[in-house]
Amino acid sequence: MANTQVIPLPQTQARQKLVDCIRMLERAEIIDHNGHCSLRRDAGSFFINSGASVRGALTVDDIVAIDLDGQLVEGSERPPLEFQLHSAIYRVRPDVNAIAHTHPKWSTFLTMVGQKFKAVYAQGVLLGDIPVLDTPLSINTRPMGDKLAAALGACPAVLMKSHGVAVVGADIVECFALAAYVEENAYRQYMALQIGEPYVFSAEEQAITREKLWAPNLFKKTWDHYYSKLR
């Protein structure tokens, strides 16, 4: 992940951005009824959608703030059971300010059969060699969260076997774009495998592509494309 200075959003704007992110992921069928996203509030707390919220009809009233131990700081609804996934990453990744845990189809299909995620699509190059957490279990305890964070390491995403994906970003727009790129690359890889062996970008091609495409304005362009579909 590139080192970029991120200016914290005002709290009202932060909540709305988080709502928009989750609703766009739900509309794109990247997140389902159990998915969740978070946005760092400060060093010891973060915003996240409540566990009972309806993702496709989310409003700012469904966003709560919790500390890293899951205790409510703002709001009255309970956070998702997997808040530990977010807490663990925020503890060890000061460069991360947003996290998306999604349950997408195509990338999950790959993990179900042990197929390695490969860069077959330009934006997919930005994810690099995505590590895989070799368990389908819910990340609902601190040890499980720590295990996932260790598997993620310094990467922008980690696949979860037969479960889903956790994607991180320096801000909510970057996080959203990368979550979309994971699934688009996986879709193209899966479909190409039905008729042959897909072409994988070479190391040189990946380096050139990463230099050109890892850019805030291009992440914003992806965000705007999906946001237009909410109107």
SVG drawing of the C-alpha trace seen along z (x, -y; Angstrom):
<svg xmlns="http://www.w3.org/2000/svg" viewBox="-34 -17 44 45">
<polyline fill="none" stroke="black" stroke-width="0.4" points="0.0,0.0 1.3,-3.4 2.2,-5.8 -0.2,-8.7 -1.3,-11.3 -5.0,-10.9 -7.0,-13.8 -9.7,-12.4 -13.2,-13.0 -15.7,-14.9 -17.8,-12.3 -21.0,-13.0 -19.3,-12.7 -17.4,-9.6 -20.6,-7.8 -22.2,-8.7 -19.1,-7.6 -19.3,-4.2 -23.0,-3.9 -22.3,-4.6 -19.5,-2.1 -21.6,0.7 -24.6,0.0 -22.4,-0.1 -20.8,3.2 -24.3,4.7 -25.6,3.5 -22.7,5.0 -23.3,8.3 -19.8,8.1 -21.3,7.9 -24.3,9.8 -26.6,9.7 -23.6,10.4 -20.9,8.2 -19.4,5.3 -17.1,2.3 -15.4,0.0 -13.6,-3.3 -11.1,-4.3 -12.5,-7.0 -9.3,-7.5 -6.4,-5.5 -8.6,-3.4 -12.0,-3.2 -13.8,-2.8 -17.1,-3.2 -18.8,0.0 -22.3,1.0 -24.4,2.7 -24.8,6.5 -28.5,6.3 -28.5,3.6 -30.0,4.3 -27.0,3.7 -29.0,2.7 -31.1,0.1 -28.4,-1.2 -28.6,-4.7 -26.2,-6.6 -28.4,-5.5 -27.1,-2.0 -23.5,-3.1 -22.1,-2.6 -18.7,-3.4 -16.8,-0.9 -13.5,-0.6 -11.0,2.1 -12.5,4.4 -16.0,4.1 -17.5,1.8 -19.9,-0.8 -18.6,-4.3 -21.5,-5.8 -24.9,-4.3 -27.0,-1.6 -27.0,1.3 -24.6,4.2 -21.7,4.4 -21.2,7.5 -19.9,10.6 -16.8,10.4 -15.7,6.9 -12.6,8.8 -11.4,8.9 -11.4,5.1 -9.9,4.6 -7.0,6.9 -6.0,5.2 -6.3,1.7 -4.1,2.7 -1.2,3.7 -1.7,1.6 -1.4,-2.1 -1.5,-2.7 -5.0,-1.3 -8.0,-3.6 -10.8,-1.5 -11.6,2.2 -14.2,4.2 -15.1,7.8 -17.0,9.1 -18.6,12.4 -18.2,12.3 -18.9,15.3 -16.1,15.5 -13.1,15.0 -14.7,17.4 -15.1,20.0 -11.3,19.8 -10.5,20.5 -13.0,23.4 -10.9,25.4 -7.5,24.1 -7.1,22.0 -4.5,19.2 -5.6,15.7 -3.7,14.5 -3.4,11.1 -5.4,11.5 -6.9,8.0 -5.1,4.7 -6.7,3.5 -6.2,6.9 -2.5,6.4 -2.9,3.9 -3.8,6.7 -0.5,8.6 -0.2,12.1 -3.2,12.3 -2.5,14.6 -5.2,17.1 -6.3,17.7 -6.8,21.5 -10.0,21.6 -13.6,20.9 -14.6,20.1 -16.0,16.8 -13.5,14.3 -15.3,13.7 -12.6,14.1 -9.4,12.1 -7.1,15.1 -8.9,15.6 -8.6,11.8 -4.9,11.9 -4.5,14.9 -6.2,13.1 -4.2,9.9 -1.0,12.0 -2.0,13.7 -2.8,10.3 0.6,8.9 1.4,5.8 -0.8,6.8 -4.0,4.9 -6.2,8.0 -6.5,11.5 -8.7,14.3 -10.5,16.5 -11.0,20.1 -14.6,20.8 -15.7,17.6 -14.8,14.3 -12.3,11.5 -10.9,8.8 -9.6,5.7 -7.9,2.7 -7.2,-0.8 -5.6,-4.1 -9.1,-5.6 -12.7,-4.4 -12.4,-5.1 -9.2,-3.1 -10.6,-0.3 -13.8,-0.2 -12.0,-0.2 -9.7,2.6 -12.6,4.7 -14.2,4.2 -11.0,5.1 -10.6,8.3 -13.9,9.6 -13.6,8.4 -10.3,10.1 -11.6,13.3 -14.6,13.2 -12.4,12.9 -10.0,15.5 -12.9,18.0 -14.6,17.5 -11.4,17.8 -10.6,21.1 -13.8,22.5 -12.2,22.4 -8.5,22.5 -5.6,21.2 -5.9,17.4 -3.0,15.1 -1.3,13.8 0.5,10.4 4.3,10.9 6.3,9.4 7.4,6.5 3.8,5.9 2.6,5.9 5.3,3.4 4.4,1.0 0.6,1.4 0.9,0.9 2.9,-2.3 0.2,-3.7 -3.0,-2.5 -2.2,-2.9 -3.6,-6.5 -6.2,-8.2 -7.9,-9.8 -8.4,-6.4 -9.8,-4.9 -12.2,-7.9 -13.2,-7.2 -14.1,-3.6 -16.0,-4.9 -17.9,-7.4 -18.8,-4.7 -20.4,-2.5 -21.9,-5.5 -23.8,-6.5 -25.7,-3.2 -27.2,-4.1 -29.1,-7.0"/>
</svg>
